[in-house]
């Protein structure tokens, strides 16, 4: 009887320990149910079984800035009742895209995607989409096909765009110092990061391990956030894909905006002609403010749509002294975090193809039937690409040298440049603006251009290595991991990781890039592939005035 009693006690003890272990395991595991509660209420997401991912889409992170909030700081989201459907993408910001105005003003929302796993305390990547801060959406890169590779929570953000996201006009400066900056898109991104800090643990993310990343305009926004006091402490690491250092002068920007809006004022009978309208729009009159607030957002969204990576057409990221310091990137006060800069080598190819000089012939394919036109396109692609690559990477590091203490890792993607490996892509766009995206996302937004080149053994190996570097960087700010080519942090010696592939394997090397803008200008002068007349035209009309074009513009006095 005593033996039986002892046995029951032992079994009871084991049962108790097992229950405790189960409770402990449950507490340490992420709950993969689709219904979650964020600061404003309950949401129900979607299970992507194909990609083994969970997603919650279109979650409001701030109150919609409409009506009297149009050019104001984003406000905290009002609580909703019941369970909000988060299984479909949210609205995108109002914009002019492909000749049509789409989207809405009330589009401050974000998407959350994570692995369908039990893991908690995952690194978090907050992604800012591209589109010149005028177009695009959070769905640009979805995350479903790579969150398991990165083992991270992926969050992509919709934010105000165009004249609604940036507006420096004096009449609107009646709010807080941050609102008076005119940098409303940056205020949105900062608000999104605040939301992430408050809510990401609900999705199994680590609120103390947030990486802010962006592509193109989003990458330039990331670079601006590195010098913005309002972003201090909001993220722990940063990645800029094809985004350099671009800021605008506030006063000159006011003139550009007034010129863009003036035709609307004439159409509405407010002023007799555009000259009068421009002067009126640059005043601090309450009448101007009231007029701007009454304008239909669709009319504002259509302004300055022909910017073509020219800040002079759509100036934004103003050096206002509050959101962005007056001294810009010359500041000694950076939000100093580990930084990754990634660029393709033919960053200008897509913009050259879209320039009026080449556009129709590129679309029809006639461009490549004409040897002279092909040579002109190659000239613009080659030298524009070199300067754009440098602007995105080593030129930025040179500006930051001596002011930035954290490691900066520079990666340059050459895949697409080798005609033996990617013949069709090499002829057209090469290692284009956005070349990193097919290494992450399936299907790619660039499928029509890349064909099956990323599905070769070499393309797959390169993509996997790239994702492994990213995974390591997201985890602790160092992209290096056993089995990978060492990615050395940049110094004045120009350390760069060259990312490429043959048909059969990845071809990744630790190299250096010490090229200067003057080197490129010298190559352009010595180039005999096209006539001097063609050179002059391209330098003054195609390569001019772009993010990267200051050396060309200074050389030719334009």
N, C-alpha and C positions, 0 to 999 in steps of 0.2 A: 504493500500500500504506500509506504514511504517512497519506494523507488518510482512508482507511478506519479506521485505528487511532485517529486523532483523533476521528472520528465515533463510534466505539464508546465512547471515553472520555467524550465529551459525553453520549451517550445513557445511559451508566452513571451519570453524575453526576445527570442529570435524574431517573432512576429512584430514586436514593438520596434526593434531595430530596423526591420525591413520597412515598416510604415514610415519611420523617421527618414530613412534613406530615400524612399519614394517621394516624400514631401519635399525633401531637400533638392532632389533631382528636378521635381516639378517646378520648384521656385527658381532654379537656375536655368530652366529652359524657356525659350520663347513660345508663347501661345500662338499657334498658327491659325486661329480662328479669324474670320474675315471682318467681324464686327469689332471696331475699336472705338475708344473714347478719347478725343482730343480736347483742347481747352474750350472749344465752342460747342461740343456736342458729339453725338455718336455718328460714325460713318461705317458703311459696309463696302468692302472692296471686292476684288475679283481674283480668283486663283487661275493662273496661267499654267496649266498642266504640261503643255508642250515644252515650255522653258523652265519648268519647276521653279516658278517665281510667284510671288504675291504682289498685288498692286492696288494702290488706293489713289484714284485720279481726281483731278479737279478740286482739291481741297482748298477752300479759301484760307489764305494766311493773313489777310488784312481786308478791311472794309473797302468796298468798291469806291474809288474816287470820282464820283459823278456829281453833276449839278454844282453846288457850291463847294464841293471838295475836289473839283477837277484838277487844279494846280496846287494841291495841298499835300501835306505828308499823309501817308497811309495810316488809317485808324485801326484800332483793334476790332477784330471780327465780333459781330453780335452773335450771341448764342442762338442756336436753332433748336426746334423741338423735334422729337422723333429721331429716326435714323436716316441720315443723308446718303443717297446713292453715290458711291465713289467708284463705280465700275467703268465709267466712261470719261474720256478726256474733258477737261473744262474748257471754257471759252478762251480763245486767244485774244490778245490785245488788238484793238482796232488798228488797221494798217492797209496800205495800198500794196497789193500783191498781184503780179501778172495782170496789171491794168485794171483790177477790180478792188474796191474797198470791202474788206471782210473783217470779222471780229467785232468786239464790243468794248465799251469803256470799262465795264465792270468785270475785269478779267484778272484780278489779283489772286491767282490760284497756283497750286503746285501739284506735282505728281510724286508719289512715293512708291518705289519698287525695291523689293528685297528677296533674297533666296527663300524658297519654301522649305525652311529648315528650322531646327530648334535652337539655333545659335543666337546668343544675345551679345550685347556690347560690341556690335560690329562697327567698323569704321564707317563714317558717313561722307558721301561726296555730294555736294550741292552744285548743280550744273546750271550755267547761264547760257542760253542759246545765242546763236549768231543772227546776222541779218542787218548789220550796220546800225543797230539800235532803232531800226525803222520797221523791220519785218521779222517774221519767225514765230516760233512757239515752243512750249515746253516739250512737245512731242517730236522735236527735231531729232533727238536721240532718246530712245525709249527706256533703255536699261534692261529690259526683260532677258535679252539674249546674252548678257555678260555679267549680271550681278553675282552669279554663282562663281564665275571665274575670278572676280575681284573680291568676293566674299565680303560684300559691303552693302549698306543701305544707300540707294541712289535716289536723289531728289532733284527734279528739274522744275524750273520756275518760269511762270509767265509774269511779265512786268510791263509797265507802260512804255509805249514806243513813239517815235517820231516827235511831232510838236506837242504831244501830250506827255511824253516822257522827258523831254528837255525843252525848256522855254525860258530864255533870259530876259524877256521884255520887262521894262522898268515898272509898268503899271501893275504887274502881278506881284511885286515885292511888298506885300502888305502883311506878311505872316511872320513865322519864326525865321531865325537866321538860316536854318537848314532849308526851309521852304523858299526863302529868297534867293537861294543858290541857283535855282532853276534846274538842278540835277535830280529830277523826280524819279527817274529810273533807278538811280543809286539809292534813293530813299526806299524804294520798293524792295530792292535786293537786300538792303540792311534789315528791313522788316521781315523778309522771308527767313533770314538767318536767325533772327530773334525767335520766330515761330519754331524753327528747327530745334533750337536750344530747349525750348519749353516742351516740345512734343515728341522728339525723335526716339526717346526711350520707349514710347508706346509701340514703336515699330522695331524694337530690338537694336536700336542704334546707340552709339556712345556719344553723348552730348559734349564730351571733352575731347573728341577726336573727329573734328569736322574739317574737310578739305573743300575750299571754294575753287571751282573750276569753271572755265568758260571757253567757248570757241569763237574766233573772229571778233565781232563786236563784244561778245560775252567775255572773251579773253582780254580785250582792252579794258572792259569794266573791272575785271579781276585786277589788272595792273593798277588801275585808278584806285581800287580799294586798298591797295598796299600803302598808299600815301594819304588815305582819307581818315581823319580822326574819328568819324562816326562808325568806322568798322573795327576799331580797336577791341580786341578780345573776342570778336565774333567768329573767328575761324582759326584753325591751328596749322594749316598747310594750304598751299595754293598751286594751281596748275593753269597755265595759259596756253591753249592750243591756238596757234596762229594769231596771236593778239599782242601787238606791241604797245608802245607808249604814245598815246595821242590825246592831247588836251586842246581846249579852245580858249581864246581871249573873250572875255564876257562882252566888252563894248563892241568889238567887231561883229560878234555873234548877234547882237541886238539889231544891227544894221541889216544883216542877212535875213533874219526872221521878219523884220518889218517889210523888207522887199518882197518876201514870199507871200505874206498875208495881205499886202496892199491891194492886189487885184480883187480880193474878196470884198474889201471895204468899198471899192469903186462899184463892183457889181451890186452891192446892197444900197448904193446911193448915199453912203455915209460921207464920202469925199468925192470931189469932182474928178480928180485924176490921181494917178499912182504916186506922183511926187508929193502931193499934199498928204496922201494916205500914209506914206512912209514916215514923214515927219511927225504926223499925229500918232502913229503907232509906237514911236520911240519916246513919247512923252509919258509922264507918270499919272496921267489923267484918269480919274475914276470912270469917265466915259469909255476910255479905251478898255479898261478892265471889264466893265459891264458888257461891252461889245464882244470881247473875246469869250466870255463865259456863255454868251447866247449863241455863239456859232455852233452849228451842227458838227459833231465830232467827225462825221464822214468827210466834211470839207477840209478839216484840219489834217486828217490822215493822209489826204492826197498830196500834201505839200512836200516839195523837195525830194520827190521820189526818184530823181535822176542823179543822185549823189555819186554812185559808182565808186565807192571808197575814196571820196574826196571830201575832206572836212570843210572846205570852203563852201560847198553847196548845202550841207546839213551840219553846221557846227554843233558840237555837244561836248559833254564833260568839261564844264566851265571851271576855270581857276577863280573861284569866287571868294576864297579865303576862309570858308567854313567847312564845306563838304570836301573841297579840294583846295589845298594850300596855294596861295598866290605864286609861290616859287615853283609849283608843279613838282616834277620828278627831281628837281635839284634840292628838294627838302632833305634834311638830315634825319627826319623823324618818320621812319617807315614802320608799318605793322610787320615786324621782322619775323617771318616764318619760313620753314623750308619751302622752296619754290622749284617748280618744274616748268621749263619752257620748251615747247615742241613745235616744229614747223616742217612743212614740206619744202622741197627745193625749187618747185615751179609754182609758187604761191600766186603768181600773177596770171597764169595761163587762162584761168576761167574768166578773169576780168578782161583780158585781151580779147578772148573769143566773144565776149559780150559787148565790146566797144563797137560803136556804129561803123567804124572803119572796116572791121572784120566780120561783124555779126551775121549778115545775110549769107556771105560766102561760107562761113563756118557751118551754119545750120544746113545749107544745101549740100555741103561737101565739095563745092567748086573751089574753095580755097586751096585744097591740096592737089588740085589738077593744074594749078597755075604756079609754076616754079618761082616766079618773082613774088607773088603774094604769100606763098609758103615761106619764102626766105624772110619776108617782112614780119610775118607772124612769129617765126622762130626767133628773130631778133628781139621783138617785144617780150616774148615769153621768157627768153633766156636771161636778159639783163633786168627786166622787171622782177623776175623770179629771184635772182641773186640779191637784189636790194631789199625785196620784201622778206626773204628768208632772214637776212641780217637784221632787219628792223624788228622782226618777231623774236629774235634770239640774242645774238652776240652784241648788237647795238644796245639792247636793253641792259645786258649785263655790264657793259662798259659805262653806261650812265649810273648804274647802281654801285659800281666799284668804289669801295671806301666808305659807303654809306649803309651798306647792307651786310649784316654779319652772318645770317643763316646761309646754309648751303643752297646754291642754285645749280640745278641739273639741266643741261641743255641737250635736247635730242633733235636730230635732223633726219627726216625720212627721205631716202633717195629712191624708194621703190616706185617704178614708173618711168625712170630715166633711161633704163637699159633696153635698147631696141631688140636685143636677142632674147630678153626675158618677157617683156611686155610690149610687143611691136606696135599694136594699134594705139595703146594708151600713150606710148612715148611720142608718137606722131602728133597726137592731139593735145592732151592736157598734162601728160607727165605726172610728176609728184605734186598734184594740184592742192589748192586751198581746201582742206578737209580730208586729206589723204589718210589721216589717222582713223576716220570714222568707219571705213570698211573693216578695219582690224578689230573693231568692237561690236558693231551692230549688224545684225542680220534680220531682214534683208537691208542692204545698204541704200541710202538715198541716192547714191551715185551709180546704181546698177547699170544704167545705160552706157556709162563711160568705161566702167572697170571690167565688164564681162565676167569671165571666169578666172581672172588673174589672181584673185585672192583665194581661190580654191585649189591651186596647185600645192604640191607638198611644201615648196619653199614659202609660198604665201601663207599657208596655214601655220607653219613653224614660226615665221616672223610675227604673225598676229598673236600666237600664244605667248611668245617671249615678251612682246609688248605689254600684254595684259598682266604677265607675271611681274614685270617691272612696276606697273601701276599698282598692283595689289600690294607689293612691298612698300611702296611709297605711301599709300593710303594708311597702312598699318602703323608706320612709325617715322615717316618723313625721309626714309632712305630707300631708294629703289633697288638696291643691290640684294641679291639672294643667291644662294649656292646654285651653281650650274649655269649662271648667266655671265656674260661678258661684263666686266666691272665698269660701272657707270660712274666716272669720277666727277666730283663737283667742279664747276667752272672756276678758273683763276685767270689771271691776266695772260696765261699761256694759251688760253682758248680751248680748254678741254670740252669735247663734244662727243656724244654717242651717235655714231652713224648707223641708221637702221635701214636695212635692205635685205634682199633675198635673191637667190638664183631660182631656177625652176624647181630645184630639188631640196634646197635647205635655206634656212635663214642665214643672212650674211650681216652680222652685227659686229661693229668694231669700235674700239676706243680710239678716237682721232682728235685732231685739233682744228679749229677754224680761226685763222688770224686775218682773214680777208677784210679789207676796208672798202668804204664807198669809193675812195679814189682809185683803188685797184679796178673796180668795175667800170668807172668812167674812162680809165685808160684803155680797157678792153673794148669799150664801145667806140672810142676814137679810132682804134686800130682795126676794127672789124671792117672787112671788105666784102662781106656776103651780100650787101645791098648798096644801092647808090647813096651818095651823100644827100641827095634830094629826099630820098625815102627816110633816111636817118633823121634829117631835120624835121620832117613831118611827124614821125613817130615820137621823137623826143619832145616836141612842142604840143602834140595833140592827143597822144595815147598814153605815154608814160608820165605825163605832166600832172602835178598837183595831187598825186595819190599819197597814202599814208607814208610811203617810203621814198617819195620823190624829191625831197628837199635837196639832196646832192645834185640831181639833174636840173632842178629849177634854178639853183644857184649857179651852176655851170653855164647855163644858157640864158641867164638873166630873165627868167619868166616867173 
